Amino acid sequence: MTKKQATVEVKAFDGSAYAGAQISLRKDNGGLVLTGTTDQSGTVGIASPLVPNRLWATVIGATTDAAKVIYPTAAVDTVYLPYDGERVTISSNLTTQSGAPGDEVVIRNWTTRELVVKVVPDANGDWSAQVPPGTYDVSYIAENCAPVIHGPYTVELP
């Protein structure tokens, strides 16, 4: 019988390893496969022929809970913990060459590439978003225009 590997890596919002996180791996029916604590590298795993093809990885008791569906393979699945702290307001203006407001602003974490927030500019093209301290890229989206991506931008608490 072939063993399947289920390895979960837990990272903080900024992409750093999160050691000591409590993890549970459960089947779709809720049946427990493994509980464990991440090591210094932020990982915990199991190799067994009994590992199902799909698991729910849940991180419990960090700053906030986080969960992700994983599909056990030789690869490591990463669960990023959400940020749970004070946020910084960033703002700008997005208008097309004709002066019309853009359609959407997309802000992603520069390190993890995870989506942080999407915002829609107002009628004048002004937009603002609250983000955790960190480094981001900002994508401007407007109909009939190629997306424009700026960054990295680093924002800190005042």
N, C-alpha and C positions, 0 to 999 in steps of 0.2 A: 504494500500500500504506500503510495507516495505521500510524503509530508508536504504540507503547505505552510508557508511562513506568513505570519501576521506580525509586522513590526510597526509600531506607532512612535513617532517622534513628536514631542510637544515643544512648541516654541512660544515665547512671549510675543506680544504684538510687534516688537522691534526686530524680531527674527532671531533673538538669542535663545539658546537651549534653556529649557525649564526643568531643572532637576527637582525631584521630590513630588511631582504631581501624581495624584492618585488616578489610575485609569481603569475603566472597566470595558471589556470587549464582550458584546452581547450579540446573539443571533437575532434575526428579524422577529422571532416569536418571544423575545425577551430573555431567553435562556442564557445564563452566564457561561462564557467560555474561559475568561481569564480576568483576574483583577491583579493589579500590580502597581508598583511605584517606579517612576522614571529614574534612571541612573544619572550620573553627572553629565552625560551627553544628551540627556532629555529623552532617552528611548526606553521602551519596554516591548517585549515581544514573546511570541510563542511559535513553536514549530510542531505540528501534529497532523496526523491524517484526519483528525476529527474537526479541523478548522473548516467551517463552511465557506462557500464562495463569496459571501458578503457578510460583513460585520458592522455593528455600530460601535464606534470608539467614542467613549464619553470621558472627558476630563472633569474630575470632581474636586471642589475645594481649593482651586487656585483662586485668583481674584474673582473670577466668575466662571461658571460652568461653560464648557464648549463641547460640541459633538460633531462627528463627521462619519459618513458612510465610507467604509474602506472595502477594497476588493483584494484579499490576500494574494500576494505574488512575491517575487524576490525583491521588489522595490519597497522602500520605506514610505509609509503614508504620514504626512505631516498635518497636525492639528494646530492651528494658530489660536492662541487665547485672545479674546477681545480685550481692548483697552478699557480700563475701568478707573478713570481719573479725570483731572481737570483738562479742558480742551482749549484750543486757541482758535480764534476766528481769523480766517483768511478771506480775502475778497479781491475782486477785480472787475473788469468790464469785458464783455464779449459781444462784439458787433461785427457784421460783415462789411465788405467794402461799400455796400449800398447804404449802410447805417442801420440795417435791421438787426435785432438781437439774435444771437446764436441760439441753437436749440438745446444744448446741454453741455455741462462741464463735468468731466469725470476725473476724480482724484484717486490715485493709487499709491499704495505704500511702495516707495522706491526699492526697498530691499526685498520684500516678499512678493511684490506684484499683485497683492490682494487689493480688491476694490475697497476703498474707504467710504466714499460717498459720491453720489451723483446729484447735481443741482441743476435747476432750470433758471436761466437768467430772467430778470423782469423785462418789461417792455422797453426799457432803456439799455438793456444788456448788462445791467449790474447784477452781480451775484456775490454770495458769501456762503461760507460753510464752516462748521465747527469741526476741528480735527485734533487728535492727540498730538503732543509734541513728537516730531519725527521728520523724516525726509520723504518727499513726495514728488510725483510728476503730475502735471495738470494737463488734461487733454480738452481741447476746445472742439466741439462738434457743431457744424452748421450745414443745413441742407444744401446740396449741390456744391459743397466745398470739401476739399481734402481735410481730414482731421489735422489739427496742429497740436503737437505735444511739446510742452516746456518742462524743464527740470534738469537736474534735481533741485528742489527747494527745501531748505531745512527751516522748520519753525520750532520755536522754543516758547516755554511759558514766560510771561513778562516778569 
